[in-house]
């Protein structure tokens, strides 16, 4: 089964050879001091406001990491447009059932974020997405910012139960905000709570109630990310140190495999929006050796007979987990990983050590059993390369299968494996966009 998974993963890598996560596109930044930097910007295909921006002058230049507070504007030549703004955001807005408040509560705070601009002009429209909630913010001349947000809450019924209630009264709020403009008021009454619906209200106001003002400019067509997730894959190789007791019988903690072994395989990542988190999978092979025993039977005197043997085999390991990337300058990132692994022994070679030689069954040969704790990893990524150190705990051999095992034995054990590996991302680099605008500082 694991060999089939190796084949499937390799096929996916080949067929998605060009689908990598890192994409630089032409654009410009406006720094907080007013300087304009034209060049290439890494597109994170963000859902939520960007927490960092990578910029470089050209494809051959090193990248620079910018924090949002250092910028005024982030704009892609053929894409989205962000402005650093201090805006009122209702942090109590929620749509997930388990997070709903009892009663329609509000917690408006002024947040400084790189908000996405949907309309620029005298009547401004921004979008700010937070987990599970989208906020639209409007500002017309002479009026404060209007904040609209998705929201539901729990309302107590006369019977004493609680009912999920829609709390987004955006039609009424919009109507009051543009009530002096009949066309915009009419548009607000039927507008959907979407980017297109909000832009329609602002357009109606601009076209009929704002003559002689600056022209209306919409980024609605560019506001939808071309893709939310990205796939990337590659090869991984390195060394692992095993500290493993024998598989089938207790030796009071004696080590059956305490040594360094090579390992190699394939990995894949499904990188999430904002490109700071990824769901990852890995398939790898590594040699190992261990000891075990095969039950033979009991004679008429009650003596129990075993056949003891050593075996060498391939360990096929499948891992599934999550990785978080903390951005650093020059296209680098710290990598934190957490995951679970599943193992299978392949192609064992058996050497009898005591007792009658037999061909053992598959249940007598195995690898250590992972504890319920996941494996943890810490590493560093630079462009295609990833260096990762990770570790996995395994149960003690004398607690395997016992019904009287201590609770702590399910989470901790004296057996472990520590790996140091290097991953190399395959595929053509996506950093091949030629800047379409003049690079430099204005």
Buried (B, 14 or more C-beta within 10 A) or exposed (E): EBEEBBEEBBEBBEEBEEBBBBBBBBBBBBBEEEEBBBBBBBBBBBBBBBBBBBBBBEBEEEBBBBBBEBBBBBBBBEBBBBBBBEBBBBEBBBBEEEEBBEEBBEEEEEBEBBBBBBBBBBBBBBBBBBEEBBBBBBBBEEEEBBBBBBBBBBBEEEEEEEEEBEBBEBBEBBBEBBEEBEBBBBBBEEBEBEBEBBBBBBBBBBEEBBEEEEEBEBBBEBBEBEEEBBBBBBBBEBEBBBBBBBBBBEEEEEBBBEEEBEBEBBBBBBBBBBBBBBBBBBBBBBBBBBBBBBBEEEEEEEEEEBBBBBBBBBBBBBBEBBBEBEBBEEBBBEBBBBBBBEBBBEEBEBEBEEBEEBEBEEEBBBBBBBBEBBBBBEBBBEEBEBBBBBBBBBBBBBBBEEEEBEEEBEEBBBBBBBBBBEBEBBBEBBBEBEBEEEBEEE
